[in-house]
Amino acid sequence: MAEREPIGVVGTGYVGLVTAAGFAELGNEVWCVDIDAEKIARLKRGEIPIYEPGLEELVARNRSRLHFTTDIADALANARLLFVAVGTPPTYSGDPDLSAVHAVVDAMPASDRHALVMKSTVPVGTGAAIKRHFAQAGKGDFRYVSCPEFLREGSAVGDFLNPDRVVIGDDGDWAGDAVVELYAPLDAPLVRTDIASAEMVKLAANAFLATKISFINEIANVCEETGADVLEVARGMGLDRRIGPQFLRAGIGFGGSCFPKDVLGLKQLAGNSGYHFQLLNAVIEVNELQKRRVIGKLHKHLGSLVGKRVALLGLAFKPNTDDMREASSLVLSARLQADGAHVVAHDPVAEEEARRLMAGIEFADSPLDAVRGADAVVLVTEWQQFTELDWNEVAEAMAGDVVIDGRNALDPEAVRAAGLRYEGIGRGRSGSA
């Protein structure tokens, strides 16, 4: 096998750590840089600071190729390609906060043998702005490549090693060629294009997937009014190859670190460019309203929520991750508490993260502890252990009998057979009590 070139990865979050471990698996020496000294110390000890299935094993298997440091100079000395995987969280305006990206750019020396490879999700035009900055700072020979990530939390390791596509935006120079070469062993469809188009692919893809989710949620809401079952509707729609079954699962809205941020970011980008992106306004609004519809369902069954005990099963924004960013549970718990309810919750991996973000709720050690004495139970995250619960045990433990299936992941017949009232999202006559 040909010698693989060493690379640097700046940022050791979900994207950075998976990218580093993935390239190490392909045979690259990888220098991982992070300003968080404690995180680097933990990684050196072999501790993984995030929950991502398969990542711990991948890092352990490639320990000898992974080098962890707080000094960017270590990466520059050993690698010519520096992958940037730092956070770009939304600001109050909705534009992404690029301060961490700029800090990396400013830390680069003048060089004709190095390139920045942008993995972080950034607005279209960021690459052009960075290249201008390099030129003005006398670093015009520093190359730049846009290589957006398409990793799904919960299945990021598999997504890295078996990508749908690899998108590389560059100026047709050595740096773009080198990144193409890095990804060659994965044998994925390659989209090699200009930098602005590569930046837009990422934002457009996430905005489209979010649109599919908001669309099926609106269909679900109409199903509730008309007696249709959204699961049957989605099944019938999804068999059309032009539509496809993915992301047609009605529920209580999308969350996480990408969809809300990227949809809002694209809306802002359009606005800043003088274009009013009407569709995305609706996608965002539907998603916000969807989280609150659960409260309406609880009022329908329980009347006033003052003094009522409501159990939330799941807190993370989706299963197989501990990520709480923009999780529906945050809005739900706040709304429930505002209405006077006592909220108790259980999540198999996200509790530590949730404790930092959620005040005033009780955390239970198991699903059964959570539902004990509850007037109502809401499935928020479709972890497997919740879908496999013994509903007779749940019914015995509960004080009330209301089960709201916020992800349409439970078996309505099994819930009803236990004497409980089941209500899903958009399940029409078959999905409400």
Steps between C-alpha positions, in 0.01 A plus 500: 500500500626849413626713785216712647583858582475638855220749568394742772149533642413813698209444738416169673121511517266260317629590155869547582543185706310278256694648206832448680420142602365424152814618324715315755303187410591565134868511597571871554700639790269763650587797722188604693505854638258651755528808723325309783797362695283276718337343194842431346618345829194273504556396138865421577374268776273332248178656635245608239322822607188438287258210455518369144453126429819335374721804552673377815598175326621685189720735707635211710584295190696790347665638816847485346400726208309760704695784666319745731632850569392850598768656276408564136873521420525122555248442222663757268841339548374153408219554249431722200121453511319642805135396528298761690220343707418769757152603611300764314199543733219742412513853638193699610459629144496146361832548321761240601769604747824463304732618779656153545558474122663845495721404794635205299548718189688762704725231649625391157850609395596623154565178305501371145472136606197501730124497441193549718228245429168630636280228655304740722170615355547862392296749293556515125772758444708403804770338285527810282522720812774282653700507176471882495616509861799279419594726207475819710707343779780403262397132512369480143675169431302322774247277317134452586262208439132464593419140598166503687413213734187287469527297821184408688541485875429147618635348180795734430769228487312307232424822313869592488610159373204456258407849381215573253733750335813704560472869414822692435502867404838643399692709249621199303839500673722253689290532817180385329689214336640396839155492663363295207788257555423476875142393435581272204502171703135558599400473134210744541337716231711817477361848445799721424389855447569864588520609863169693513303210350653253746402730789144520363464121456520450876251772592258406221507128587419560868234759417332254263498219758358737761234603247399135453460465877290816535293397196409159643427662838249731332349201320479328840313795647248487213472121547394561860218725381385268221543154651783387271809323641828674414694171522290359216522827307880513536526136393301572187697816423841351574467223242513770230869498405491876446403549865656208687412381851777677694410795723126441460455414867255728674578594857567791730747678274868491415788610722872442533807699408443514122145533373378794712831685460541434129139583408520824695847567357382453141198721565731771640748456215218553250376804693850649522525454122170681445283193440202409720494118534132457580495120507762477775303743718213250489729200566633670816155611618343156451784342696451737793124449507539122476683482833218691667218289358585230755398743775161536332458122493575482873247776574240308294540193723587652838344846499718730709860381538547670837636242745493224237800267476624458141773251410724566200659188351815619327675839500764487223394644164504148353601146607862378517646836595538711815460823301245735658543788255156630393339185646117504504517400868637845589190679368264233633633504855499880513141521369380229738656673799352833391158329504561378857590136433766304686735353240699180551724363225728211410757472221751214479799716401412872488426565868836657581469740207131565578573592863710791376215633284180417687392646832221392729443149365549169676732242343411132537741206486280282281192523277285335769624742766407786266143384440431408866213718620479688168169635372634490144801363313649664189741310274747771392797296368442157345776312685459124451448433870191723496346329198552163673339595832250266666190720492322297766785589737477863390122506557546355848762762589312803364242697693323606178453331163610743224783405262603753233721336236698801375691291244234251383743230613278304740249223427157661562333161550751394767455830684120478483498133602660610827198724564678823405380780273732528198544809286754527217581781258267510199366149561139600425234269640747215555749708692296686761327378808 
